[in-house]
Structure formats: C-alpha cells, structure tokens
Amino acid sequence: MGWWSERVVPRMADKSLSSRPIMDLRREVCAGLSGRVLEIGFGSGLNLSAYPAVVDSVDAVEPSDTGWELSSGRRATASVPVDRVGLDGQRLAAADATYDAAVSTFTLCTIPDATTALAEVRRVLRPGGTLHVLEHGLAPDARVAAWQHRLDGLQGRIAAGCHLTRDAPVLVEDAGFRVERLDRAYLPGPSLSKPWTFVSLVVAVRP
Ligand SMILES: C[S@@+](CC[C@H](N)C(=O)[O-])C[C@H]1O[C@@H](n2cnc3c(N)ncnc32)[C@H](O)[C@@H]1O
C-alpha cells in the first residue's frame, strides 16, 4: 500500500463515513446480528457501537494498519471482544460454516474482487447465517450512473481502489445469498453529491 492509501485514506473514511445519517444506517444494518460475527473491511471500527448486545464476538478482517489503529479507542470501550483475524476478505482463514453472521459496510466498493470475497463469506457462514451489507454504488438514474462511470477511475485513484459503479445487491444475490431485505436511497445532500450517495442496505441469508 502506498502512503496515501495507507495513511490518508483510512482517516478520510473515518471522517466521511461517520455522519449522522450513515451512523443511523449502521445501526439499522447491524440490527439482528448475534453470536459469532465476521466483519470484512473493519476499517476504524465505526460499526462497533451499532452491534447488538447479543453479539458474542467480532472477527475483523482489515488490511490497513492505520485503520486498525484508528479503531483502538472504539475497541477498548466496545462491549464485545474484537480480534483481527486476517488482512484480506478475499482469502479467509476460517473453516467452513464458522460464523453466525457477517458484516460488510462500504467495503464491497473497495475490495479488489468483490465476487471472490462474497464467495469466501458464503463459505464461512453457517447455513441460515446472515450477511449484512451497507454500501454505496450504482444509481438507478441514468444521468447519475453516467457520471459514476465517468468518475470511477478518478475515485479509485483518490480513494484507494473504491468504485462508484458496483451494484452491491446484485453482487450479493449472484454470490448465492437470498436477499431478505433491500432498502435503497440517496443520502441527504446536494444533487452534485449523488454519484457518491446512492446507498443500499441489504440483509441476506446464506441458504
Ligand atoms: C471505505 S473503507 C470502509 C471501512 C469500514 N468498513 C466502514 O464502514 O467505515 C473500505 C475498507 O475496505 C478495506 N479493504 C480494502 N481491501 C480489502 C481487502 N482485500 N479485504 C478486506 N478489506 C479490505 C479498507 O482497508 C477499508 O478499511
């Protein structure tokens, strides 16, 4: 990882993804989590305050040491134990059917191969386990989508590989999950921000 991606982008993510509307959505997407939970792309731990009390443990997969350091205060005060179990969501060390639930928030946009990562998440979830996803991505409006395609390369260079044009609900369904909840909307903000603010909340079951 270069200096920008390793030192700056995790701090930008920590600030830009902790607004009130996003923290409200984190609470919504984490509702229903219980037992042993895997979180891929743990970042600075912004989901920790949203985990319900019935979560027993969180196994975090996070490549960025800066992101992990930024999460230290949140981990210290969390009501749930958190272990960093890996660096790459595309290759998980856990055995098949290890987890009751998995979480990915604003990670499927950035992880190089989201399809491989979702196949890995499916493998390590037990049958009946749930995947909880909060993600920005491809908007349904043609004009916004066109801007997303135009800006995608620049976004990737500025934000450590982040894409504007991925469609998280489609990726989740294509990975063999059964989508049980799907909410999609733009976050509040000016029209110009729309390429970045079309957000999907997905809860899906591993059959
Ligand atoms: C935009 S940040 C989101 C962080 C956090 N999930 C959140 O909601 O605030 C994207 C995260 O994906 C992580 N990431 C990038 N490549 C990854 C990979 N191969 N496996 C797991 N996480 C990855 C980054 O390090 C970063 O923490």
The ligand as a Gaussian input file, in Angstrom:
#p B3LYP/6-31G(d) Opt

LIG

0 1
 C      -14.253000       2.892000       2.662000
 S      -13.430000       1.914000       3.845000
 C      -14.769000       1.378000       4.892000
 C      -14.325000       0.995000       6.274000
 C      -15.428000       0.428000       7.196000
 N      -15.964000      -0.807000       6.682000
 C      -16.540000       1.411000       7.425000
 O      -17.703000       1.081000       7.175000
 O      -16.265000       2.515000       7.904000
 C      -13.021000       0.436000       2.917000
 C      -12.349000      -0.602000       3.768000
 O      -12.095000      -1.781000       2.982000
 C      -10.826000      -2.266000       3.382000
 N      -10.295000      -3.203000       2.384000
 C       -9.632000      -2.913000       1.244000
 N       -9.214000      -4.045000       0.641000
 C       -9.633000      -5.076000       1.423000
 C       -9.485000      -6.476000       1.356000
 N       -8.852000      -7.063000       0.345000
 N      -10.016000      -7.224000       2.354000
 C      -10.682000      -6.627000       3.379000
 N      -10.846000      -5.308000       3.489000
 C      -10.327000      -4.537000       2.533000
 C      -10.009000      -0.995000       3.549000
 O       -8.797000      -1.185000       4.231000
 C      -11.005000      -0.132000       4.314000
 O      -10.944000      -0.344000       5.692000

